[in-house]
């Protein structure tokens, strides 16, 4: 059984995959995560007729996103992983959105844009489907102006832009290419496709729980969690 937790976005999502069935719980943004996370985990375990000891793998969104909620969930999944002696696979918010969009290979490249407020966005670009799981893929924090400069440098007739929020409205007049926007609502994360992709890309498994950390994006540099290939 696989346990998934994502506290990076507007709502917290926890999910379970058990025997090809999926179970999901949504926790609203106004809720104090530290107070309800244990109870909602118990609720989803009851819904799937499971016990915590049945968890064999944890999938964790390491951000960027809601920093306070991410720190709480990081401590939470580490406690579970240590207690059960199970591995953790880290995904970041860019991968979560890319997998939720579920684009075909001919729809690449895709741009992932996460609202960072203050006229800035977190930015990542994937050139192919397999690039979503590339350890060399980089992300950065950039201004709106820099974002449009990057778009202009992409020599494609069509560009797919995946966003997590409508707060950042694209000015199509500043885009040379035809831009296709997709907004992934936090409540509509594609859990089945995320689990499927993990099954096909297990090289991101974390062997050392101590190394599991949050993804910080500062000064246009992403400090990535170390991953070990298996």
C-alpha positions in Angstrom: 0.0 0.0 0.0 1.2 3.5 -0.9 0.6 6.6 1.1 0.7 10.1 -0.6 0.8 13.5 1.0 0.9 16.9 -0.5 0.7 20.1 1.7 2.3 22.5 -0.7 -0.7 23.9 -2.4 -3.9 25.7 -1.3 -5.4 22.5 0.1 -3.7 19.5 1.6 -4.2 16.2 -0.2 -3.6 12.8 1.3 -4.2 9.6 -0.7 -3.8 5.9 -0.6 -3.3 3.3 -3.3 -4.4 -0.2 -2.2 -4.8 -3.1 -4.6 -5.4 -0.8 -7.6 -8.0 1.2 -5.7 -7.5 4.9 -4.8 -8.7 6.8 -1.8 -8.3 10.5 -1.2 -8.9 13.0 1.6 -8.9 16.8 1.1 -8.0 19.2 4.0 -9.1 22.8 3.4 -6.4 25.5 3.6 -8.1 27.2 6.6 -7.5 24.1 8.7 -4.5 23.8 11.1 -2.6 20.9 9.5 -0.8 20.0 12.7 -4.1 19.5 14.5 -5.9 17.3 11.9 -3.2 15.4 9.9 -3.2 12.4 12.2 -7.1 12.3 12.4 -7.5 12.6 8.6 -4.8 9.9 8.1 -6.8 7.6 10.4 -9.9 8.5 8.4 -8.5 7.5 5.1 -7.0 4.3 6.6 -10.5 3.4 7.9 -12.0 4.2 4.5 -9.6 1.9 2.8 -10.0 -0.7 5.6 -6.3 -0.5 6.3 -3.9 0.0 9.2 -0.9 2.3 9.3 1.4 -0.8 9.4 0.1 -1.7 5.9 1.9 1.4 4.4 4.9 0.1 2.4 5.9 3.4 0.6 5.4 7.1 1.1 5.2 9.7 -1.7 5.9 13.2 -0.5 5.6 16.6 -2.2 8.7 18.5 -1.1 7.6 21.8 -2.4 7.9 24.6 -3.2 4.7 25.8 -1.6 3.2 26.5 1.8 6.4 26.4 3.9 4.7 25.9 7.3 2.5 23.1 6.1 5.5 21.5 4.3 7.6 21.5 7.5 4.8 19.9 9.4 4.2 17.2 6.8 7.9 16.5 6.4 8.2 15.8 10.2 5.1 13.7 10.0 6.2 11.4 7.1 9.6 11.0 8.6 8.1 9.8 11.8 6.0 7.2 9.9 8.9 6.1 7.7 11.2 5.7 10.7 8.6 3.8 12.7 7.6 1.4 9.9 11.1 1.3 8.3 9.8 2.1 4.8 11.2 4.2 2.0 10.0 7.7 0.9 9.9 8.9 -2.7 10.0 12.7 -3.1 8.3 14.6 -5.8 8.3 18.4 -6.2 5.4 20.7 -6.9 6.4 21.0 -10.6 6.3 17.2 -11.1 2.9 17.0 -9.3 1.4 19.6 -11.7 3.1 18.1 -14.8 1.8 14.6 -13.9 -1.7 16.0 -13.1 -1.9 17.6 -16.5 -1.1 14.2 -18.1 0.0 15.7 -21.4 0.9 13.5 -24.4 4.5 13.4 -25.7 3.6 15.6 -28.8 2.3 18.3 -26.4 5.8 19.0 -25.0 7.6 21.2 -24.1 5.5 22.2 -21.1 6.1 25.0 -18.8 5.2 24.7 -15.1 4.4 28.0 -13.4 3.6 28.3 -9.7 2.4 31.5 -8.2 5.0 32.9 -5.8 3.2 36.2 -5.3 5.1 39.6 -5.3 5.1 39.6 -9.1 7.2 36.4 -9.2 6.6 32.8 -10.2 8.4 29.5 -9.6 9.3 28.2 -13.1 10.3 24.8 -14.5 10.4 23.5 -18.1 10.1 19.9 -19.3 11.1 19.1 -22.8 9.6 15.6 -22.9 7.6 13.2 -20.8 10.7 11.5 -19.5 12.2 14.8 -18.5 9.6 15.1 -15.7 11.7 12.6 -13.7 15.1 13.8 -14.8 17.4 14.5 -11.8 19.1 17.3 -13.8 16.0 19.3 -14.4 16.2 22.7 -12.8 13.7 25.2 -11.4 13.9 28.8 -10.4 12.1 31.8 -8.9 11.8 34.6 -11.5 10.0 37.9 -12.1 7.1 38.2 -14.6 9.5 40.0 -16.9 12.0 37.2 -16.9 9.2 34.7 -17.4 8.2 36.3 -20.7 11.9 36.4 -21.8 12.1 32.7 -21.3 8.9 32.1 -23.3 10.3 34.2 -26.2 13.4 31.9 -26.3 11.3 28.8 -26.8 11.2 28.2 -30.6 7.9 26.3 -30.8 4.6 27.1 -32.5 2.7 26.1 -29.4 3.6 26.2 -25.8 1.7 24.4 -23.0 1.8 26.3 -19.7 0.5 24.5 -16.6 -0.4 26.7 -13.7 -1.6 26.1 -10.1 -3.5 29.4 -9.9 -5.3 32.0 -11.9 -3.7 34.7 -9.9 -0.9 35.0 -12.5 -2.7 36.0 -15.7 -0.7 35.6 -18.9 -0.4 38.5 -21.3 -0.6 36.7 -24.6 0.6 39.8 -26.4 4.0 39.2 -24.9 4.2 35.6 -26.2 5.5 35.0 -29.7 4.1 31.5 -29.8 0.6 30.2 -29.4 0.1 29.6 -25.6 -2.2 27.0 -24.2 -2.9 27.5 -20.5 -4.1 24.8 -18.2 -4.9 25.5 -14.5 -4.6 22.5 -12.2 -6.9 23.2 -9.2 -5.3 21.9 -5.9 -8.4 19.7 -5.4 -8.0 18.1 -8.8 -4.5 16.6 -8.5 -4.3 13.5 -10.7 -3.6 10.9 -8.0 -3.9 7.8 -10.3 -1.4 9.2 -12.8 1.0 10.1 -10.1 0.9 6.6 -8.7 1.3 5.1 -12.2 4.3 7.3 -12.9 5.9 6.4 -9.6 5.5 2.7 -10.5 7.4 3.4 -13.7 10.1 5.6 -12.2 11.2 4.0 -9.0 14.8 5.4 -9.3 13.8 8.3 -7.1 13.4 6.1 -4.0 15.1 7.5 -0.9 17.2 5.0 0.9 18.2 7.3 3.8 15.2 9.0 5.4 17.5 11.6 7.0 18.2 13.0 3.5 14.5 13.6 2.7 14.1 17.4 2.8 12.1 20.3 1.4 12.9 21.9 -2.0 14.1 25.5 -1.5 14.0 27.8 -4.4 16.0 31.0 -3.6 18.1 33.4 -5.7 17.1 31.5 -8.9 18.8 28.3 -7.6 17.0 25.2 -6.5 18.6 23.2 -3.7 17.5 19.7 -4.5 17.1 16.7 -2.2 19.8 14.1 -2.9 18.3 11.0 -4.5 19.8 7.6 -4.8 19.3 5.4 -7.9 18.1 1.9 -7.3 
